[in-house]
C-alpha cells in the first residue's frame, strides 16, 4: 500500500505565513515521502506510472527543493 503521508501535501495551503514548526514539519514530510518513494519496488512504480530513474531522481532531491505551490 501507499502510505497516506506520501500523498499528503507538506504545507497547508491556508497558512499565509507558516511558522518555524510548520516549515520543519514540512521538511520532514518531504524527506519521509522521498524516502518512501526510494523504497518502492518496480511493480509499485509501474502502478504509479513512474520510472525507476525518475523515482530515484526525485528521492535524491534535497528537502528544500519542493514545488512552489507547497510553500505558498
N, C-alpha and C positions, 0 to 999 in steps of 0.2 A: 504494500500500500504506500501511498504518498502522504507523508505527514502534513498535517494542516499548517504547520509552521512554515513549510516551504512555500505554500500558496499565499500566505498572509503578506500583505504589504507592510514593510517595517515601520513606516511613519504614518500616523493618522493624517489624512488629508485635511481634516477640520482644524488641526492645530496650526494657528497662524505663525507662532514663534515657539517651536518646541524647545524645551529647556535641556539642560545637560543630561538629565536622566533619560529623556526621550531619545536623544541623539546616541547615547551609549547603548540603550536598549535596541535601537535600530541597527547599530553597527553589529551587535551580537546576533541579531536576527538575520542579517545579511551573511555573516560568517557561518551561521548554522545552516542556512539554506544552501549555500555554496558547498559546504561540507557534505550535506545530504546528496546534492547533485553529483558530486565526485564519486559517491559510493554506489550510485545506481548501476545495475548491470545492463548489458546490451539489450536485453528484452524489454526492460522498462524504458530505456531511452528510445527504442523503436516505437513503443506505445505512445510516447510523447512526441515523436517526430523530430527528435534531436539526435544529431550525430555524436559519436564519442568524442570527436575532435572539438566540436563546439561546446560540448558539456565540459570538457577539460579546460578549454579556454576560459569559459565563464567561471569555473571553480577556482582558477588561478588568479582571477582579478582581485585587486586589493579591496578591503572592506569599504573604503571611502569612494570607490568607483561604482556608483549606482545611477540608475536613470534619474533625470531631473525631476520627474513627477513624484518621486518618492520623498524628496526633500523640500517640497513646496510647503 
